[in-house]
Structure formats: C-alpha cells, structure tokens
Amino acid sequence: MNETNKTIATPYAVVRLVEADKLGSATSPLGLARTVAVTNASSMPQAGDVIAVRTLTDSATYNMLELPTGRLAKINLGDVIVGVLGRRRALKGFVGDVPQTVSVGDQLHLLNLGGVIGYCTGHHSSLGDAIKVEVMGVVCDENGRALNIADAALPLRSNLGETAPIVMVAGTSMNSGKTYAAAELIKQATRAGLRVAAGKLSGVACLRDTLNMADHGAIATASFLDCGLPSTVDAGDLSPVAKAIIFKLNENSPDLIVIELGDGILGGYSVESIFNDLELREQTAAIIFCASDYVGAWGGIELLRKRGIEIDVISGSVTDSQMGEDYIKNEFGIPAANAKRNSALLFELIKSKVEAAGQPVGAGV
C-alpha cells in the first residue's frame, strides 16, 4: 500500500500521507522525503506545483525517471511518483500543458524524464504515447497549502552586476549538439587550468545536462529549475532568471561561465528573450551556435544578425564532417569547430574571441 490511513484535518483541507516509490528530479529544489502529505484537489494549479500520481500505463520508449540524485530508475506499472506540474513544447518529444484543475482521480501524463507532469496533447512520431498517470493528490504542507518548487527558488535579479566572461551556447532545436559542445568546452577550459561554472537557462526540468557539465569539470552549476521553473515554456522574459543564475555562478569566482540555452532560438521556450536583454548581450563575450545542417546554420546567423548579434563559432552536427566545417567557413565566413572531433579547436576559437572582447580568460570576478 502506498497510501497510509492517517488523515489530518486542517482549516483548509483534509491532508493524508502518501508513500512514493520514486521522486522525479524536478522536485529536487524542495528536498522532499518519499513520504509526502497530499490534499485532494487544487482549483488553481500552477506550473511547479508538486503532485503525487500513480502510473496507469507503461512505455517501451520512454520509461525511465530521473531521480533527485541524477540516477535513472525504471518506471513500473503502478508506481507512485512525485513530480511537478509543467508545460512542454518539445519538437522531438512530448507536448503538454498544466491542467485547469487537479483532483484525485484525474488522468494526466508524464511529459519528461525529470518528472514534469501535465496533460499531453501530442508527441513526436518516434515516441509511443506518454505514460498515463492518475492523480493521488496535490503535495502540501501541514496546513494543506500546495507545495511549489518556486518555494525554494533563487531570487530573480534585474541587474547582472560584475561577472566572469560568459559564453552562450545556442542552437536550432533540441538535439542539435548544444550540450555536447558546452560540455567539451568546459572540459578543455578546465584542462587549461580555468575555473569554469556552467548553467542552463531554458528547456524542461532535468538534471542530466547540468550533471554532465559537472562531470566535465564545472566547479558549479545552476539552471532555471533553481529559479522555480519546471520549464521555460511561456515564461515570458527570462532575463531575470538568467541574471539570477549567472549571479549565483559568480559566487564561486569562476574564470569562465558557459551557458546553454536549451531548445532552439525559435520555439516556445522563451529563448529569444535572452537576446532581447541589452545587459546580457553586452556581457556575453562569445556565442557558439549549433545546427544540424547548412540551412539551420544560415538561419541562425540571419536571425541573430537581425537583432544585431554576431555568432562567433558554428558547431553541432553540421560540422560532424570536415566538409561541413569547410562549407561553413567558406560560404558563411564564420569559424567552425566540431566538439566531437576537435574540442581543443573549439576552446581556442572561443578563448580568442573572449580575449578579443577585452575580457581576459582566467582573471576571475
């Protein structure tokens, strides 16, 4: 049995205890135990609200849950999972929204690896249906107040302040090579003796990418999850989130900050708002853009140029062959470097761009 018989009457709701089999990593800001208090319903659910659900279906293609430790665990039929409500707009994954109301017995779906839960409205053709779940309750405190990961969020900032040199890694879409490029840049910079901090400013909540950054040498990591966002879908202006993350990373006195912009510069994840902020643009010393093909590389160059922004290096799968690198350099006049074949070149190109921008790499904050 996953639900205890203990109930607690409060002025606001009837609270009971539920024993979870697994916690999704999207709940990690709250440091929850597996035994959680739940209440029956929420008439005004918000993105980031924590809920307990029981799985009703299985999936052959999307059946793993990332735990707060970063470990992946198999999702079994009937498992009680604690996750968070959120939205997703994945071009190559699931699409879903926060429901208008949440009550015990409602059926929702698992939208991502980190335990973001919502009502699924579609998915990529390579995936089967999202795992269907039944709501067991809204996770709450002893007074019946719904818990939200924003309860433990970093304070947002309107000003960035003094910062180490920032390198932004953007791309055309998910799976264009951004995380690989960011990780390899971190590795090479670390091997060169630099203290590198790293963050992720957009996407859907999951620890995998920031853990990968740490595995490659990052001394500190942070993401939009630390700002109480289960995803950045419809987040509006992300610049206060970006500045909060970068400010937090600067507390570790890094020599360099590598920032990944999850998803693409077009789409539903509010990435464009980062490039709209004048302070962030001025403090960005270099931009790596990842694309899967020539048209994507050209589109990224042109879209950012319309905003008065120049890309410094093209990477991603378009550069997986030497022919791709040569084409980018010859046709577009922009340096290209493949993170898989020659990450040392990627670092050298970025180091020269940062230093040319008047921000010596290795000076710290």
Summary of the structure (lengths in Angstrom):
residues: 365
radius of gyration: 21.3
end to end distance: 53.2
largest distance: 71.1
contacts: 1380
relative contact order: 0.13
helix: 27%
strand: 30%
